[in-house]
Amino acid sequence: MFKSKLFISLMTFIFFMILTSIIKNQTRLLEKNIVKANNEINIIKFDLYETQLDYYYLSSPEVLISRINEFSSENYVAMDHSKIYLNIQDFLNEKYKSTKKFNEKKK
């Protein structure tokens, strides 16, 4: 009786020791993968930040004007903000207004 209780206790202890070791190793591997993924994310975020800075600089009006003057022989004129439409509906509304005015003047 005593030996069977001791044997069962030892087997349970050994089982939980092995199970704890396996879980700890799996957790360590997961943590390493998480750290690696976080490092890759940080690198990509930094590249995105640099790319956005380049875009904002290169698309600024002063830089665009200087590049056009440097590489092109054509003369470009800046467009009024009133001629830039944010969507097709604004354009169609303006077109309808102008044709209506023209038709009214014609009569």
Buried (B, 14 or more C-beta within 10 A) or exposed (E): EEEEEEEEEEEEEEEEEEEEEEEEEEEEEEEEEEEEEEEEEEEEEEEEEEEEEEEEEEEEEEEEEEEEEEEEEEEEEEEEEEEEEEEEEEEEEEEEEEEEEEEEEEE
